[in-house]
Amino acid sequence: MAQPSKPSIRKANANGDKPTPPPSPPELVVVMQPEASMRASAGRFEALSGAPTDTLRSILADNNATMRPLFGATEERIANFSYESAGVAASAEPADLVNFYLVDAAPEKMEALTSDLAKHDLVAGAYVKPGAEPAALLNDMAPSGEEAPPTTPDFTSRQGYLEAAPGGVEARWAWTQAGGLGSGIRIIDIEGAWRFTHEDLTGNQGGVVGGTMSTDIGWRNHGTAVLGEFSGDVNAFGIAGIASDAIVSAISIFGGVGSAGAINAAAARLGAGDVILLELHRPGPRFGFAGRNDQRGYIAIEWWPDDFAAIRNAVNRGIIVVEAGGNGAENLDDAIYQTPGTGFPAGWTNPFRRSNRDSGAIVVGAGAPPPGTHGRNHGADRSRLDFSNFGALVDTQGWGREVTTAGYGDLQGGTNEDIWYTDMFSGTSSASPIIVGVAASLQGMARARGRAPLTPAEFRNCLRTTGSAQQDEPGRPASQRIGSRPNLRQLSICAFGKGKERSKEVVKEAKEFKESAKELKDARKEGKEFVKERKETKESIKEFKDARKERKEFKEGKEFKEFKEGKEKDKDKDIFEGWGGFRERISQPTAVAGEEGELQGRIAALEGAVQELIHFIGADLRPDLSASALGGDASGLASGDEQAKRLKDQKDTEGF
C-alpha cells in the first residue's frame, strides 16, 4: 500500500475552497518484536534478550534519526502503567504499549528509513502515519467585521441541541438533576489549540497540560468551539455548555507528542469515569493516505496500531474515550479497511470490525439538525449528513451542522477573539463534543447518586439502546448507520433504572443496608401476623370454652330430665334460645288428640332442635338419634299414638 506523500501546506483549490488547518507532522512508528525486550531509554540501546542491536543503531545513525519509547520515559514505567490500567477493568488484557517506539527523523527521509527498519529482525512493524487534522469540514467561517456590543447577548436559545428530544439531547432536563452539569468529572480534549481566555470559558478550565499549541487560528477556533459545547459557562450571556461543572483541560498533538502519545498522557492524568475527546481524523487508504481539502477518505484514527493501543489502555482504566468518526464520507465496513497499511505488524486486524478487536471507544457520526434550524435545512432531522463516515462501528450521532458555540466570530465578531461566537460549527467535530457533554452529565449524575461511574462498555450499550432514532434521507438511508441522537432522560433510566438499585453496582454498605431494611420489613410483617394470630387464638380459646360449656350442659341432659319428670319451668334465657326458639317450639300444642299426642309432638320438636344443634357438638358427645330420644319408651308411645288415632277416626266416622 502506498505511503503518504511528504506533508505540505495545502492551498485553496480551483473552486476557491479554503484549506483546513494544517495537519500535524507525520509520525514514524516502530513496533519491536516482544521477545526482543528492547530498551532504548535512559541511555540504553539494547535488547534484553541478548540479540544484537548494532545494525539497528546504524540504520538510525545513517539517517540522522533517533528512537525513543512512544508511551513514556522508560519501558519499565510503561509496563507498570499498562498492567495498572488492566487492573481497573477486571477482565481487560493489558494493552501492549512497551514495544512501540517513535522515530524522530526528517520527513523527507521517512519513507526510506521505514523500509530499512521493517527489514530488521528485531522489528515487528514500521509505518508512517499521515498527519492528523481536526474533523472540521466546512468550518471556514470568517469573523464579522462589526464590533461586538458592550455586553454579549444570550445565545442559548440558538443552541437547539440542548433542548428536549428528539431535537436535542435533554440537557436542560439533566441540569435539574443532581450532578447533571458534570460535577466531579474531568475532561481532556486532544487536538491542536484553544482560546482559554474566551469570556465564556472562565470557569473550571485547566488549560493546556501537554504538548505545544499550534499558532494556527484554524486550530484555535476549532478547539475553542469544541470546548464551548460542553464547557461554556452558565451565565446571562453567550452560550452554555452541556457539562459546565466538569473540569476541562487540553493536550496538543504538536510539539513531538503525536496523537497516540497525547492519548496516553491524558489517560495518565485521568481516572475511571472521566472523559477523553479525540477531535482528530487522518487520510486513509481510499486515496493513498493523501491529504485533501474536502477531507474525502479521512477515517477515525484507531485504525492505526499505536492509536488503537493507546485508546484501549485508556478504556482499560475506565475512561470514556469519545472519538470523531471522521468526515471522509466513508463506509467503514468497506473491505478496503481489512487490508493492513504498509509496515503494520503481522497479526494486525481491522478494528473497524469489532468482531476482530475492539478499542472500546465511543465512535461518533454527524447527523442533520431539525430542519429550519437557523433558517437552514440539511435534510431530515437525525439523517446522516453526506460527509459523515458511517458503518457498524459508529455508536451514536450528534449535530453535524448549525451548532452555536464559542469561536470563529460569524455570529459575534470584531477584533477581540475572546468574544467571538459562531452559529455554524460543523462536522463530526461538532457532533463529538455533544457526546462528551452527555457522557460527563451522566457520570456526574452517577457520582451524585453515590454510584460507581459507568464503565465505557455500559455507556456505549446505553447509547446504542436508547435515544432518538436515525432517520432516512434520499440517498442517505438509515441503514448507513450513524446511530441515534442521545436522550439524557432515557440514558439515566438505562444507567440507573427507575429509582431502583442495580445489584451489580451497589456498594457493600448499600447492599448491607438493603438487606437490613428487608429484615426489618420482614420482622414488622411477622410482628403484625403474630398479633393477629394471638388475637385469633384468644377468640378461639373463648369459643372453645363456650362450646365445652354448651356440650357439658347438653350432655347432662338437663332439659330432657326436666321434661321427663314433668317439671318444665319457664326460663328467661337458656342455651337453646339462640337456635330457632327451642322453648317455644317444644311448648306448641300438636294436632294429635289426647295427652299422649301432645307429648309426642313435643318430643318431635325437641328432636328437630337437637338436629339443628348437632354440628356444634363433638362426635363423642352426640346422642344417638337413630332411636327416639326416650329410648325404649318410644315404641310404646308410638303404639299408643296409633291406637288413639284409630279410636278418634272411628268416632269421627260414626258422627257422620
Secondary structure as UniProt FT lines:
FT   TURN            14..15
FT   STRAND          27..32
FT   HELIX           34..36
FT   STRAND          38..39
FT   TURN            42..43
FT   STRAND          46..47
FT   TURN            48..49
FT   HELIX           54..62
FT   TURN            63..64
FT   STRAND          66..69
FT   HELIX           75..88
FT   TURN            90..91
FT   TURN            98..99
FT   STRAND          100..104
FT   HELIX           107..109
FT   HELIX           110..118
FT   TURN            121..122
FT   STRAND          123..129
FT   TURN            137..138
FT   HELIX           156..158
FT   HELIX           160..162
FT   TURN            165..167
FT   HELIX           171..174
FT   TURN            175..176
FT   TURN            178..181
FT   TURN            183..184
FT   STRAND          186..191
FT   TURN            196..197
FT   TURN            199..200
FT   STRAND          205..210
FT   HELIX           217..231
FT   TURN            242..245
FT   STRAND          247..252
FT   TURN            254..257
FT   HELIX           258..269
FT   TURN            272..273
FT   STRAND          275..278
FT   STRAND          281..283
FT   HELIX           285..287
FT   TURN            288..289
FT   TURN            293..294
FT   TURN            296..297
FT   STRAND          298..299
FT   HELIX           301..303
FT   HELIX           305..316
FT   TURN            317..318
FT   STRAND          320..324
FT   TURN            332..333
FT   HELIX           335..338
FT   TURN            342..343
FT   TURN            346..347
FT   TURN            351..352
FT   TURN            354..356
FT   STRAND          362..367
FT   TURN            371..372
FT   HELIX           373..375
FT   TURN            381..382
FT   TURN            386..387
FT   TURN            392..393
FT   STRAND          396..399
FT   STRAND          403..406
FT   HELIX           417..419
FT   STRAND          421..425
FT   HELIX           428..448
FT   TURN            449..450
FT   HELIX           456..465
FT   TURN            474..475
FT   TURN            478..479
FT   STRAND          484..485
FT   HELIX           488..496
FT   HELIX           503..505
FT   HELIX           508..555
FT   TURN            556..557
FT   HELIX           558..564
FT   TURN            565..566
FT   TURN            575..580
FT   HELIX           582..587
FT   HELIX           594..613
FT   HELIX           614..616
FT   HELIX           619..621
FT   TURN            629..632
FT   HELIX           633..654
//
